[in-house]
Amino acid sequence: MTATIARTLDEACAALADRPHAVVLAGGTDLMVEANRGGRDMEDVVVVDRIPELRGWAQHGGSLRIGACTTCAEIGDGELASLVPALAQAARTVGSPQIRNAATIGGNLGTASPAGDTLPVLAALDAEVEVRSASASRMLPLHDFVIGPKATALEPGELIAAVHLPVTDGPQEFLKVGVRNAMVISVASLALVVDRPGRNVRIALGSVGPVPIRAVEAEVLAAERIDWSGNGILDSEVVERVCELVADAARPIDDHRGTIAYRRHAVDVLARRSLRRALASEEERNGL
């Protein structure tokens, strides 16, 4: 086995330039499961969790840069959580406390699982992925980065350096359904982002398609029917129609965790709950 423990981003990129098909290892919470099952060749590894440039986050005006090795525990707490509450909610649903202290946002992106908890939130925030190699740096919108189930647009010799996303002004929600209440892979998930200055609503779905899905028709209807100049409330009839459009946008499959019908029903329920929490009148919210 060949292992490089990189201490700088340049060192990691140089190692990947020499060995383009080496496995990049950060928290290893998904990777080591695959390796233990014999599903991943670990003969050549580049370890990146000690690289300062890949850790932490910074705000520049109205945007955030979150380093790829920032953990779910770090995202789920503190000032960062207040800036992107839906991402914090998603990060707090990942595994156990031990897993959240190891799992990274770059790992969630790189694994590209349809059930990845942070991915619907990043989709709803129109996030971009910063990709680095020894020779270049490029930015990819999330929908161009995640191209299929456990498949990304990363080229040999590239690694994920960071994710960039806007700081929005408005309510955010992340909800998911699993087969139990904790430490569970989602059967269906949903992220809602309301951007008051931009007067738009973004809804993204997870675990109900091969990649995170934006419910575009539902977004358009919700944004059209909100009284942006008033209290921002969405009436109950519109909520019902938006939820129908959310369910229509899903492209689920039957598997051991849920059926197509159940997943469509689940995202309808998640949409209703998130919209009412974010955009209902105080009386309706009190009834949730």
N, C-alpha and C positions, 0 to 999 in steps of 0.2 A: 504494500500500500504506500502511495505517495501522498503526503499531506503537507500543505503550505499553510502556516498560521500567519496570515497577513496582518501587518500593523498599520498600514496606510492604504488608502484607496488605490494609489498608483501601484503599490506592491501587489495588491490583489489583481488589478487589471493586467499587470505584467505577467503574473502567473497564469492567468487565463489566456493571454496571448500565446504563451508557450504551450499550454495544454488546453485548447479551446473547449474540449468536452469534459473537463473536470467538473465534479459536482461542487456547487457552492453551498456551504453549510453555515447557518447562523444559529437559530434556536434549536433546530432539528426535531421539532415536535411532530411533524409529518414525515420528514425524511427518514428518521430512525425507525419509525414504524414500518415503512416500506423496506428498509434495509434488513430489519429483523425477520421480515416475511420472505426475504430473498428476492424482492422485486426491484431492487436498486443496486447497481454496481458501485461500490464504495472504494474502488482501488485507487482512485485519483480524486483528492478532495482539496478545495481551497476554503479555509475557515475565515470568516469575515466579521465575527462578532466582537473582535477587539479593535475595530477601526473607528476612531473618533468621528470621522466625517460621515459615517453611516448611522450615528447615534443622535438622538435628541431631535428637537424641532426649533424652527424659527419663524417669526411672523415678519413679513415685509409688506407694509401697507395692508391691503385687503386680501392677501394670500398667505398661505402656510406652506412651509416645506417640512415634511416629516421624514427623517432619515429611515432607510430601509430596515435598520436593526433596532429601531424603537419598538419596545415590547408592548403587548396588549395591556399589561399592568400600568405602564407609563401613560398610554393613551387614555385609559379609563379613569384617570384621576387627575386632580389639580387643574391648572389654568388651561391646559390643552383641552381637557374635557369640557370646560365652559365655552370654548370657542367652537368646537364641533361636537355638540352633545349626542347626535345620532351615532357618530363614530365611536364615542365613548361607550354608549349603550351597547353597541355591537361588540366592542372589545371586552366588555365585562361579561358577556355571555360565552366567551371562549373557554372551554375546558374548566379545569380546577385552578386555584390560585397558583399552584406550582407551574402549571402549563402557561398561564398568563404571564408569569415572570420570565418565561423563556421564549414563548412564541412571539414572532415579530410581524410587523405589517408587511415587510418585504417577503417574508415567507408565505403569508396568506396570498399575496399577489402572485408569487412565483409558483405556488402549488396550483393556483387557478381552479380550485375545486368549485363546481357549481354550488356547493353548500358553504363556501367560504363566507364567514359572517361579515367581514368588513367590506366585501366586494359590492353588495347592493348600495351601501352608503356612499362608497367612492363613486359608483355609477351615478347616483342621484346628485352628487356634488360636482359632476363633470370633471373628475380628477384627471390629472396627467401623471404618467409614470416617467421618471427620469432614469434613463438607461445609460450606463457608461461602459467603455472598453478602453483598451490602451491607446486607441487612435482617435476616438470620437465620443461625443456625448449627444444624445437625442432625447426628445420628449415625445411620448406617445399618449394620445387620449386613451382612457381605460378601454373603450370599446374596440380600439385597434390593438391594444396590448393583450387582452384576454380573447383568444380567437376560437376557443373550443374547450370541452371538458378536459381540465388539466393540461391545457395547451396554451402557450403564450407566443408572442412575436419575438422573444429573445433570440438573437443569433448566437452561434458559437463564439465564445470569447467575451460575451457581454454579461453584465450583472445589473441588478436593480440597485440604484443609488438612493432614490427617494421618491416620494409621492407628493405632488403639488395640488392644493385644493383651495378654493376660495373660502373666506370667512363671510357667511351670509347673515342677514338680519331677519330673523323670523324663526318660528318654531320648527323643531326637527324631531323625528321619531324613528326608532328602529324597533321592530317587533319580530319575533320568530316563534314557530311552532316546532316542537320536537316530541319524541316518544316519551320523554319524562321532563321534569322541571329543571334539571341542571346537568352540566357536563354531557351535553347531547349535540349530535349533528342535526342540523335543522332539516325538517321536512319541507318547510316553506318559510320564507322571510320577506320582509318588506321594509324599505326605507322611504321616509317622507321628508322632503326639505321644502320649506316655504321661504321664498326670498321676497321680502316686502319691497325693497327698492327696485328690484328687477321686475316685480309684479308677475312672478311665475311660481309654479308649483312643480316639483319634480318627484316622481314616484318610480322606484326601482325595485325589482323582485329578484329573490335568490332561491335556489333549489327547485325552481319550476321551469328550468330551461337549461340548455347546454352552457350558457353564459349569463351574466346578469342582464336582465331585461328592463328596459324603460317602458313604462305604460304611457306612451305618448298621447294617445287620444284621451285618456283619463286626465293627464296633466293639463291638456289644452282646455277641456271642459271646466275643470276646477278653477283654473286661472281666469277664465272668462266670466265665471259666475260669482266670484268673490267681489264684495264691495271694498276695493282697495282704499278708497278715500274715507271709509267709515270704520266699522269695528272689525272688518275682516272675517266676518262669520259666513260660513257656507251652510245654506239651509238643508234640512234633512232630505228633501226630495232629490236635490242635486247630489248629495252624498251617496244615496242609493244608486244613482245612475253612474257616478264615478266608480263605485265599487264593482258594478257590472263590467265596466270597461277594463278595470284592473284584472278581473278574472279572465276576461276574453284575451288579454295580452299574454297570459301565462302559456307556456309550452311544456307542460310537465310530462313525465313518463311514469309508468307503474314500476315500482321496485319494492324491495323488502321493507322500506320505511313508510311507504304510502302509495295510494292509487292516484291516478289522474284526477278522478272526481274529487277525492279528498283534498288534494293540493289546490285545485281551483277553488273549492269552498274555503280552504284555509286562507288564501290570499284575499278573498273577498272579505272575510272576517277581520283580517289584519288591517286591510285598507279602511274599513269602517271604524275600527277602534282608533287608528292613528289620525284619521281625518277629524273625528269628533274630539279627540284630545287637543288637536292643534287648532281647529277652526270652528268648533261648536260654541254655542252660547254657554254662559256660565251655568244655566239651569240644566242644559243637556250634559255638560261635563260632570256635574254633580250626580247625574243619574247613571254614569258609567260604572 
